Amino acid sequence: MPFEQVTVVGVGLIGGSVGLASRARGLAARVVGVGRDPKTLARAVELGAIDSFSTDLAAGVRDADLVVVCTPVDRIAGMILAAAPHVNPGTVFTDAGSTKQNILCGLAGKMPDNCPYVPAHPIAGAEKAGVEHARADLFQDRVAIVTPPLGSDSGALVRVEAFWEALGSKVVRMSPEEHDRVLASTSHLPHAVASGVAAATPVDYLPLSAGGFRDVTRIAAGDPGLWAAIFQANRDPVLSSLRVFNQHMLEFQRLLEAGDGAGLVRWLADAKQVRDAL
């Protein structure tokens, strides 16, 4: 048994799935959930995502070997700092946030030496939030990015990578800076674009929408508060990706206004080539 106790802080879609997968795969003798709403946590117990819960962070992490923080990205550093004084020496922290540099900046110089933190980001999720939508197979064959900063505890890094692999993920290691730059293009910008397309569409047009509109705007159904925090936390890389996207759209506008059919074909073909590479 790799861990006697795994504590999940924030038992929603991702946290609930961490709990379900940990229990299903025998990765912990017990999984404890920590959150603010006892009703939500009790529901997580009913669904089998956790064994027990606490609304007291200190109590919930006291006996943990591994603490997985699955709160919104603007709260992860604060949660780790609040929990660190209450864990046993050697307890490992990780997270599931889709931004990394802001968390590391929030923790810089503040963590006890005996509480290693290994940043992680499972590339898995859905537009539907809440533990009711959690799945034990959510991480199966999905990438989990681990972003250890320089000087990371090598033993803790090995354990965290093994944990995400045991949940079914394919672990990829990269720097926090590279992670935030890449995810700005592959995750954060697409959400902004989906939201922009949805916002630009009159509601009375929706009965005439079909697969294209639904495919493009699906992720716009995500939690606005969570995504606003992500955009703010990763502002500069998102803005950089947005500038590149705007250049492509301006080129599309130029070609269309000029009636350049051949140019439009090239523009669309370039995009198709990228999409077909998936």
N, C-alpha and C positions, 0 to 999 in steps of 0.2 A: 504494500500500500504506500504510494509515494507520499501522501499527506494524511496526517491524522485528522486535521480540520482545515477545510478551505472556507474562508469567510468571503462572501460576495457582498460588496457595498453597492447598493442600487440594483434592486431585483426587478428589472424590466425585461424587455426583449432580449438584450444581450446578456445581462446578469442572470436572468432566468434560464437562458440556454446554457450558460456556463455551469449552472447548478445541475440542470437535467443531464447534461453530458458527463459531468464529473461523477454523478451518482450512477448513471447507466454504465459507465466504463470502469467503475471501481477505483476511481482516482483519489477518493477521500473516504475516510471512515464516517465522516459527517460533514454536511454542508450547512453553514449558518448564514442566514440572510440578515442584512442590516438596511434599514430604511426609515422613512418618517411616518408612513401610514400603516398602522397595524392591520387594517383590513386587507390591504394589498399584500402584505407579508403573509397573513393567514391564508390568503388565496394561493400564494406561491407554495405553501406547505401542502394544501389540498391537491395542487397540480403535480406535486412531486419534485418541484424545482429545488427545494431546500428541506432540510430535516427540522430546523427550528429557526427562530428569528429573535431579533432584539431591535428596539428603537433607540437603544443606547449604544453608540459607536464603541465606547471603551469596553463595554461588556461583550459586544459582538466579536471583537478582535482579540480578546484577552488570551485565548488558548489557540489561536490560529497559527498554522505553519505557513500558510499562504493567504494573502489578502488580495483579492481581485476587485479593483475599484471600477465600477461601470456606471458612474454618474456622468452628467454632461461635462464637457471638457473644461468649462470655467470653474468647476467645483472639485476636480480631481486632486490638484495639488493641496488644496485646503483640507480635503478629507484625509489624505495621506499624512499630512503634518499633524492633524488632530488625533489620528489613530496611533502614530508612531510611539508616543510615550507609554502606551498601554499594552504593547505587544511584548512577547518574550524575545530575548536576544536571538538573532538569527532568523526571525520571521521575515519572509520575503514578500515584498509588495510588487504587484504589477497592475496593469490597467487595460482598458479596451478603448481608449480615446482615439479619435481620428485626427488629433493634432498632438504634436510632441514637444516642440520647442517651448511653448508657453508653460507646459507642465514642468519641464526641467528648470526653466527660469524661476518658477514659483518655489521650487524645492532647493535651489542652489544654496549650499552652505547651511542648510537648516535641518538636514536629516541626521539622526544619530548614526554613528559608524556601524553599529550592529544591526541596522535595519536596511538591507539593500533593496533598491528599487530598480526594476527592469522594465522599461517602457515597452508596451506592446499595443498592437492594433489589429484585431482580426477583421479582415475585409469580408464581412458578412453582416447582413442586416436586412431590413425591409422598411417599407414606408409605414407599416403598422407597428405601433408601439405597445408596450405593456406585456406583462408576464403571461397573459392569456395566449399570446402569439409565440411564446418561446418554444424552441424545438431542440431535442437532444442531438439532432443531426445538422444543426445550423452551421457548424464549422467544418463539416465533412468535405474534404477536397477543396476547401477554400484557403486562400493565403492568409497567414498571420504574420505581420511584419513586427520584428523585434528591433528596437533602436537603442542599443546600449551606448551611453555616452562614454567618453574616454575615462578610463580608470574604474569601470564597472567591476563589481564582484563577479569573478569568473564562475564560481560555484553556483551563485544565484542565477546567472545567465543560463547556465546549462539546465538548471531545474525548470526555469520558466519556459525555455524553448521546448524541453521535453513535455511540459504540461500542455502547451498548445498543440504539439504534435499528437499527444495522446487524446486530445479532443477531436482529432481528425484533420487538423490543419496542416498545410505545407508551409513551413516556417522559412521566411526570408529575412535576412539581417541587412540593415542599412543604417546610415547615420540619421539622427533626428532631422537635420537640415534637408537631406535628400527626401526623406519621407514627406515632410510638409510641402516641399516643392512638387513632388510627383502627385500627391493626393489632391493638391489644389487643382490639378488638371483632370485627374481621373475620377474624382468624387465631388469636390466642393463646387467647381465651376459647373459641372453638369446639373447639380441641384439648382443653382442660381438660374441657369438657362431654362430648366423645366419650369421653374416658378415664373420666369418672365413670359414664357409662352402661355402658361395658364392665365396669368394676369392680363395678358393682351387679348384674350378671347372672351367676347361677350357671352354671358351665361345663356342667353336665348339661342346661341349657336350650338350649344352642347348636344341637343337631340340629333344634330346632323353630323356629330363627330363619330369617328370609327377607330380602327386599330392604331393608325398613325398618331392621332392626338393622344390616345390613351397611353401608348408606348412612351411618347416623348414626355408626357406630364406625370407619369406614375409617381415618381419620387417627390413631386411637388406636394404630395399628401403627407409628407413627413412633418414632424413637430416643429412649428415655427421658432419656438424659444430655443430648442436644442440647436437648430441650424443657424440662428442668429449668433449664438455663442461660438459655433465653429467658424463662421465667417470672420468674426472679430478676432478670434484667437489666431487665425492663420491669414490675417489681412493682407500682408505684403505679397506672399506667394499667390493668393487668390487674385489680387489686383494685377499681378504680372500675367497670370493666365488669362484674365479678362481682356487685357490689352491685346494679346495674341488673337483671341477669339474675335474681338471687335475688328481687327484688321482683316480677318477672313470674311466677316459679314460686310464690311465696306467694299471689299473686292467683289463680292456677290452683287451688291447694289450697283457698283460701277458697271459690271458686265451686263446686268439686266437693263439698266438705263440705256446702255449703248446698243442694245439689241445684239450682243455678241453671242450667238448661239454656240459657236465652237468653243469660246471661252467658258461658257456655262457648263458645257460637257466636260471640259478639262477640270473645272472646279469641282464638279460633282464626282468625277472619276477619282480625283485625288482623295476625296473623303471616303468614297467607297472602298478604296484600297486599304485605308486604315481600318475601317469597320470589318472588312473581310479577313483581316489578319487576326481577329479575335479567335 
